[in-house]
Amino acid sequence: MSHSERKRMVKRDHPKLSISRQCEVLSISRSSVYHVPKPTSPKTLDLMRHMDETFMKYPFYGSRQMTTHLRRQAFK
């Protein structure tokens, strides 16, 4: 059973089992029940796309060279 399926099994309004106990029984972390993922901003997606393209062209770039390249391209 996947983590997502086990997470869906947690019932917040269960009369006898707390959320903590349900998570323990299902072997999932309690924080994963409360976590609401945020969508990735278009600006971040554009930066990631540009980094992917740059890395495909210059696979030998390390983090410092990539940072310098991005700054030259007006990414902050």
C-alpha positions in Angstrom: 0.0 0.0 0.0 1.4 3.4 -1.0 2.0 6.3 1.3 -0.8 8.3 -0.4 -3.3 5.5 0.1 -2.4 5.2 3.8 -2.6 9.0 4.2 -6.2 8.9 2.7 -7.2 6.4 5.3 -6.7 8.8 8.2 -10.1 10.1 9.4 -9.8 13.4 11.3 -13.1 13.0 13.0 -12.7 9.3 14.1 -14.5 8.9 17.4 -12.0 6.6 19.1 -8.6 7.1 17.5 -6.6 10.3 17.5 -4.8 11.4 14.4 -1.5 10.6 16.1 -2.6 7.0 16.8 -3.9 6.5 13.3 -0.7 7.7 11.9 1.3 5.4 14.1 -0.9 2.4 13.1 -0.5 3.3 9.4 3.3 4.0 9.7 3.1 7.5 8.4 4.3 10.7 9.9 1.7 12.9 11.6 3.1 16.0 9.8 2.3 14.5 6.4 -1.4 14.5 7.3 -1.3 18.2 7.9 1.0 19.2 5.1 -0.7 21.1 2.2 1.7 21.3 -0.8 2.1 24.8 -2.4 2.1 25.1 -6.1 5.4 26.1 -7.7 5.4 29.7 -9.0 5.9 30.4 -12.7 9.1 32.4 -11.8 10.6 29.3 -10.1 9.5 27.1 -13.0 11.2 29.4 -15.5 14.4 29.4 -13.4 14.4 25.6 -13.2 13.8 25.3 -17.0 16.7 27.7 -17.7 19.0 25.7 -15.3 18.1 22.5 -17.0 18.9 23.9 -20.4 22.1 25.4 -19.2 23.1 22.1 -17.5 22.4 20.1 -20.7 24.7 22.5 -22.6 27.4 22.8 -19.9 27.2 19.6 -17.8 30.6 20.5 -16.2 29.2 23.6 -14.5 29.3 23.4 -10.7 27.2 25.4 -8.4 29.4 28.5 -8.5 29.6 28.5 -12.3 25.9 28.0 -12.6 25.2 30.9 -10.1 27.5 33.2 -12.1 25.9 32.2 -15.4 22.4 32.8 -14.0 23.4 36.2 -12.6 24.8 37.1 -16.0 21.4 36.1 -17.5 19.6 38.5 -15.0 18.2 35.8 -12.7 18.5 36.7 -9.1 
